[in-house]
Amino acid sequence: MRGVTGRLMLLDTASLYFRAYFGVPDSVRAPDGTPVNAVRGLLDFIDRLVLDHRPDALVACMDADWRPHWRVELIPSYKAHRVAEEVPAGPDVEEVPDTLSPQVPVIEDVLDALGIARAGVAGYEADDVIGTFTGRATGPVDIVTGDRDLFQLVDDERGVRVLYPLKGVGTLQITDEALLREKYGVNGPGYADLALLRGDPSDGLPGVPGIGEKTAAKLLAEFGDLAGIMAAVDDPAAKLTPSQRRRLDEARPYVAVAPKVVRVAADVPLPDVDPVLPRTPRDPAALDALAARWGLGGSLRRLLTTLSE
């Protein structure tokens, strides 16, 4: 990753354009009447993020595969409820609102014309791309996502925090270790174990039946991590209730494979990108054509002004 000497901002791009789509009315349209609410909403989000947090570098991380086969092989229910069409050679087609799908290529074209780095890797989700960039970063990292799964990357010592939108991106929850301990009783890596135990219906992760968030947090506080909890199942002297011991014992097949599914990959073969924020557009002519075709108006002008400052 070239040229990063200061704060790196990583966008979970799909998470943000979904929020933009549902947060900006679909009456926001191109001259030909095509909805561009996700496009303009995302440009507004990026403008606000750069304005408020002044990163030195930024990468829009993409879902090249929103449901990687290697995760589905381990837990077949993974995101299964969101599949619109199965594709044997993959990736499966995700159920996405009809008026959002056509906006995604426009978003990609606009980011490319601006010169804002994009990175997606075949066979991996944006989370994995973010995890690998974070692991390789030499300075502080701000991860912007509406997905709590990425709380697992929070690391005060390395300056890694998650900016979690509560309302638009004007109101962000700055998620550091203190907040994780206050809300969930865990640190960053502990959040992955917590999520694994309690499950996540939105991702099709079953969790351990009968082990909710509070119980999972108590078990992690008592035994340290997932390995410690499973070791306690085999220790008659460990402080587990009979039902907890039975449920965890019965869940061994799930617990054996779930960590690879829940934890973000740290070894993605990243493309060589230049993440330094552009002060001027990379391709002004292409950007002008996109702005006219899609009616990007004030959203694009504001972002260009912010980038030039």
Secondary structure, 3 states (H helix, E strand, C coil): CCCCCCCEEEEEHHHHHHHHHHHCCCCCECCCCCECHHHHHHHHHHHHHHHHHCCCEEEEECCCCCCCHHHHHHCCCCCHHHEEECCCCCCCEECCCCCCCCHHHHHHHHHHHHCCEEECCCCCCHHHHHHHHHHHCCCCEEEECCCHHHHHHCEHHHCEEEEEEEECCCEEEEECHHHHHHHHCCCHHHHHHHHHHHCEHHHCECCCCCCCHHHHHHHHHHHCCHHHHHHHHCCCCCCCCHHHHHHHHHCHHHHHHHHHHHCCCCCCCCCCCCCECCCCCCCHHHHHHHHHHHCCHHHHHHHHHHHHC
